[in-house]
Amino acid sequence: MQWPSIGVVVPTRDRPRILRRALDAIHAQHYPGPVRVLVVFDQTPPDGLLARGGDRPVTVLANARGVGLAGARNTGIVVLDTELVAFCDDEDEWLPGKLSAQVEALCATPAADLVTCAAEVVHRDHAVPQFIGDTHLRLDRLVAPETVLPRSSSFLIRRSSLLGPDGLGLLAEDAPGSRNEDWDLLLRATRRAPVEHVDEPLVRVPWRGPVHHGYEYATRIASLRWMMSRHPEIGGCPPGGARTSPAPRWPARNRQDAWKYSRAAARDNWREPRDLAELARLSRIDSLLGAMNKRDRAG
């Protein structure tokens, strides 16, 4: 087969050590076709020392669009002239067979715009693979609460599908905090054709841990509401609505709002563990016992 050219967009900001590790993993790909790398610096001056030539050149440039991941990725997409575009976050690492496996899957389904792969979450002393259990991802699967969403570093997309007059369009730069723009792109892609998926862990992702401070909570809530306004399927599917409920991400000081959202999410899907945990945190044990006693007397 004639292997298509691939442009890899690596957004980054002030993380030179882990960025070099990501670039080394891209350079080590067992892919016979041409590969070009664009490192897009967001809100920080580009490091020209990273640029290099050779058969897999690295170009360094500044984000010329909106601040955040979406703007940085779009900057790279517009500059590239390759047939395919891949995303790789600066903290993630590709395994050597990633590009070859994904290109084969994409070429086998000409109607598909996008292909993803499974990831491996790396903790301090062990790694946990995140399988999806399918090779085709449709819209209903991507809003289901039990589905592990593919990581953005696994995306491989036809560039013409992003920029063509009737294509998907670029990543949404108006996503609050530049969050969930990758999920938004996945859902938009499934409206045209199923997303192909290689259910093999070909990306290593470091475990980021929980986030607790108030600004992050507010940003996540705004982003989830933004997603539900763009994709009614999420709110129209009760389990999906529970999945995107802001309750488990709400600061403790907003107890009344957290309680309201947790109850609504639990009604949508009582199996959603994040919402059950939030209800347990918000409820005092004597209140729970009182409610149980009332229920017993009523029965």
SVG drawing of the C-alpha trace seen along z (x, -y; Angstrom):
<svg xmlns="http://www.w3.org/2000/svg" viewBox="-47 -34 66 40">
<polyline fill="none" stroke="black" stroke-width="0.4" points="0.0,0.0 1.0,-3.6 1.4,-5.0 -0.2,-8.5 1.7,-11.4 1.0,-12.3 1.4,-15.6 1.6,-15.4 0.5,-18.4 2.0,-18.6 0.6,-21.5 2.9,-22.4 3.5,-25.0 6.5,-25.2 7.2,-21.4 10.5,-20.9 11.6,-17.6 8.4,-15.7 8.0,-17.3 11.3,-15.8 10.2,-12.4 7.0,-12.7 9.0,-13.8 11.4,-10.9 8.4,-8.5 7.0,-10.0 10.4,-9.8 10.6,-6.1 7.4,-5.2 7.6,-2.1 5.7,-3.8 7.0,-3.5 5.3,-6.8 6.4,-10.4 5.9,-12.0 6.1,-15.7 5.9,-17.1 4.6,-20.6 5.3,-21.7 2.9,-24.5 3.8,-26.6 0.7,-28.1 1.2,-31.2 4.9,-30.8 7.8,-31.6 8.7,-28.8 11.9,-26.9 13.7,-27.0 16.3,-24.5 13.7,-21.7 13.5,-22.2 15.3,-19.7 15.4,-18.4 15.8,-14.9 13.2,-12.4 10.9,-13.3 11.3,-17.1 10.2,-19.0 8.9,-22.6 8.4,-24.9 5.8,-27.7 3.6,-29.8 -0.2,-29.4 -1.7,-31.9 -5.3,-31.3 -7.3,-31.1 -5.6,-30.4 -5.6,-26.7 -5.4,-23.3 -8.0,-23.8 -6.4,-26.9 -2.9,-25.3 -4.1,-22.2 -6.0,-24.3 -2.8,-26.3 -1.0,-23.1 -3.9,-21.7 -4.0,-24.9 -0.2,-25.0 0.1,-21.3 -0.1,-20.0 -0.2,-16.3 -3.0,-13.8 -3.6,-12.9 -3.3,-14.8 -2.5,-13.2 -2.7,-14.8 -0.2,-14.1 -0.2,-15.9 3.3,-16.8 3.0,-14.5 1.9,-11.4 4.0,-8.8 3.1,-6.7 4.1,-3.1 6.1,-2.3 3.2,-0.6 0.6,-3.2 0.6,-5.0 0.8,-1.9 -2.1,-0.1 -4.3,-3.2 -3.5,-3.9 -4.4,-0.4 -7.7,-0.7 -8.5,-4.0 -7.6,-2.8 -9.8,0.2 -12.9,-2.1 -12.7,-4.9 -15.9,-6.5 -14.4,-7.1 -12.9,-10.5 -11.2,-9.6 -9.6,-6.6 -8.6,-6.3 -6.9,-3.7 -6.9,-2.5 -4.6,-4.0 -2.6,-2.8 -2.8,-5.0 0.6,-4.9 0.6,-5.2 3.8,-5.3 4.3,-1.6 1.8,-0.1 -0.1,-0.7 -3.8,-0.2 -5.0,0.4 -8.3,-1.2 -10.0,1.0 -13.3,0.0 -14.3,3.5 -15.2,2.4 -13.7,1.4 -16.4,-1.0 -17.6,-3.9 -21.0,-5.4 -22.8,-8.3 -24.8,-6.3 -21.7,-4.6 -19.8,-7.9 -22.5,-9.3 -23.0,-6.1 -21.6,-6.4 -19.8,-3.1 -17.7,-4.0 -14.1,-5.1 -13.6,-8.0 -10.6,-7.7 -7.7,-10.0 -7.0,-13.0 -3.4,-11.7 -4.9,-8.7 -6.7,-10.8 -5.7,-10.3 -7.9,-12.3 -8.1,-12.9 -7.1,-16.6 -9.5,-17.1 -12.3,-16.1 -11.4,-18.9 -10.9,-21.7 -13.2,-20.7 -16.4,-22.8 -18.6,-20.0 -16.3,-18.6 -16.2,-18.4 -14.6,-21.8 -11.8,-22.6 -11.8,-22.0 -14.1,-24.3 -12.0,-27.1 -15.0,-28.5 -15.0,-25.4 -14.7,-26.8 -11.2,-26.3 -10.5,-24.5 -12.0,-21.3 -14.0,-18.6 -13.2,-20.0 -11.9,-16.5 -15.1,-14.8 -17.1,-17.4 -15.0,-16.5 -15.7,-12.8 -19.4,-13.3 -19.4,-15.5 -17.4,-12.8 -19.9,-10.1 -22.7,-12.0 -21.0,-11.4 -19.7,-7.9 -18.6,-5.6 -15.2,-6.4 -12.8,-3.5 -11.0,-2.3 -7.9,-0.1 -8.6,1.5 -5.0,2.0 -3.1,-0.3 -0.8,-2.3 -0.6,-5.5 0.8,-5.9 -0.9,-8.5 0.3,-9.6 -2.3,-9.5 -3.1,-13.1 -4.9,-12.7 -7.9,-14.5 -8.4,-18.3 -9.8,-20.1 -9.5,-23.8 -12.5,-26.0 -11.5,-27.4 -11.1,-24.0 -14.5,-23.0 -16.2,-26.1 -14.4,-25.5 -15.4,-21.9 -19.0,-22.7 -19.1,-25.4 -17.6,-23.0 -20.0,-20.2 -23.0,-22.6 -21.4,-23.7 -21.3,-20.1 -24.9,-19.5 -26.0,-22.6 -24.1,-21.4 -25.1,-17.8 -28.7,-17.3 -28.2,-13.5 -26.2,-13.8 -29.1,-15.4 -31.7,-13.3 -30.0,-10.1 -30.6,-9.8 -27.3,-7.9 -25.5,-10.4 -27.0,-13.3 -25.8,-11.7 -22.3,-11.3 -22.1,-15.0 -23.7,-16.2 -21.5,-18.9 -22.3,-17.6 -19.2,-15.5 -17.1,-18.5 -18.8,-21.2 -16.9,-23.0 -17.9,-22.1 -18.9,-25.7 -21.8,-25.4 -23.5,-22.7 -27.0,-23.6 -26.3,-23.5 -24.2,-20.3 -27.1,-18.6 -29.5,-19.7 -27.4,-18.4 -26.5,-15.2 -30.1,-14.3 -31.0,-15.0 -28.1,-13.0 -29.0,-10.1 -32.5,-10.1 -31.0,-9.9 -28.7,-7.0 -28.5,-5.6 -25.5,-3.5 -23.3,-6.5 -20.6,-6.1 -19.5,-9.7 -23.0,-11.0 -23.6,-8.4 -20.3,-9.4 -21.3,-13.0 -24.7,-12.3 -23.0,-10.3 -20.6,-13.2 -23.4,-15.8 -25.8,-13.8 -25.4,-13.6 -25.8,-10.1 -28.7,-11.0 -30.6,-12.4 -30.1,-9.2 -31.2,-7.1 -34.3,-9.3 -35.2,-9.0 -34.8,-5.2 -37.0,-5.0 -39.7,-7.0 -39.7,-4.7 -40.0,-1.7 -42.9,-3.1 -44.6,-4.1 -44.2,-0.5"/>
</svg>
